[in-house]
Amino acid sequence: MKDEPPSPELTPQQIDEFARYLVQPDTIDRLKATQTAVLDILEKARQIEKHRSAFREREDIKSIESALEKINDHRRDENAEYNIEHCRDLIGAQIICPYPDDVQAVIDWLYATNGGRQFFTIVSPISEIKRKQREREKRTGYRAYHICLRLKPKIARARSLPVNAEKEHFELQIKTTLEAGWDFKTHDISYKAIVADPELQNHMKLISNSLNSIDRQTLLLRDRIIEEQTMLQELRVAASRLIFYIHLSDDEKKRLGVDQKSIELWNIGDLNKLEKALEIEKQNNGINLLYTIGLALLALCRKSRYKQEQALSCASYLVSKADEKGVEPDYIHSLRIRALLRWAFHKTRHAVDDMSYILQRTKELGYMNDYLYYVSELYEPTDNDMRLAKLCLTALESRLESSRELEHIDTIGAYYIRFGKNVDELRKGLDFIRQAKELARGDERQPVVDAFCSYHEYIYLKQLSKVQRIK
């Protein structure tokens, strides 16, 4: 099939190799020895001593989960060839400076022939460093410089470091005291946020320009972001767990050892049994759909980013295998499963792309419903996204004239709440959401639909305030 969607995630085999690499004693010893040597040089550099007020070293090597997620995000969004060799922040430190001109003094020393270049190979040119700094500042208000460096071979040899220590990358972050405070307050809710509403990002930048009010403003933003993200994350986890569980046949549930309890009652013991059953399934049958769905359930229940990336990788593997065999139904089904996984694991842009490939082949209402809902969760849909979404909306609304199906009603409601341009359209969306809630009473999906409705009622109020301000 010539128009297969891209699937750049690391393969399951690559993930296993990567995980083994990062836990090998030789790797750990080499990284820690390299970090110690770099820190020693920086701390003893008299030329920059007066320009820094604090020095913070990273407590440990970057976690497997964090590194794997970063690699796959790069492969999906920027460079499909991105690999462990390109991951440049497994070790690192921060230099905190009193004022902006001290930051510049440290940077100048690093790039000077008689300064940092005596000890380090600076990986990126200063123009690239400043470009990325401007992009971060524009996006979130975060102004620090991130500079990647390596020890020079002669320095590594002089310090008797492990073999290949000179090949290990070290990320040095340089920022002012106020910027460090800003970063400390907002890092987890802005710089690496799973979902970041552009309006909230604008607030971040405004706060960055008025640091005197940083405590009060970041508390407000943190609460708003966490509230919205928590609601959305809980909804995604609950919905996708239920969808995957319902997707399994009774025989498949028995093979995975999850046929005795409903998913809401699973405990740690049940998850351990599931993990062992998945190991047996993989040994006996390799990476198949059952293994992938089971892995997804495990990832969702344990909230493990590492398992998430494994499940996504397996899903991409199944898409490629189905494409090679040329069996259209299997290909579309595996693609839909991957889209659901990507949505569940906060890769909504890629879930939309997967569903658009499906809609190129078939316009079944179920697929149109999936596409319309995923688009409704994009903060910045493209014109093409919206054109296809409107076609799906028309088809689903036409279907309601003859059959009122719960999954279509709540999706239509979500669309109008997300994209409604006036009060009437927003209220139309709210009516659909409340209809869905009534239809779900007594249904096994009721808890998820109730959560779905609560979340979209919150979004309705948020959107309503925007529309009324514009008006």
Secondary structure, 3 states (H helix, E strand, C coil): CCCCCCCCCCCHHHHHHHHHHHHCHHHHHHHHHHHHHHHHHHHHCHHHHCCCCEEEECCCCCCHHHHHHHHHHHHHHCCCCCCHHHCCCCEEEEEEECCHHHHHHHHHHHHCCCCHHHCEEECCCHHHHHHHHHHHHHHHCCCCEEEEEEECHHHHHHCCCCCCHHHCCEEEEEEEHHHHHHHHHHHHHCCCCCCCCHHHHHHHHHHHCCHHHHHHHHHHHHHHHHHHHHHHHHHHHHHHHHHHHHHCCHHHHHHCCCCCCCHHHCCHHHHHHHHHHHHHHHHHHCCCHHHHHHHHHHHHHHCCHHHHHHHHHHHHHHHHHHHHHCCHHHHHHHHHHHHHHHHHCCCHHHHHHHHHHHHHHCCCHHHHHHHHHHHHCCCCCCHHHHHHHHHHHHHHHHHHCCCCCHHHHHHHHHHHHHHCCCHHHHHHHHHHHHHHHHHCCCCCCHHHHHHHHHHHHHHHHHHHHHHHHHC
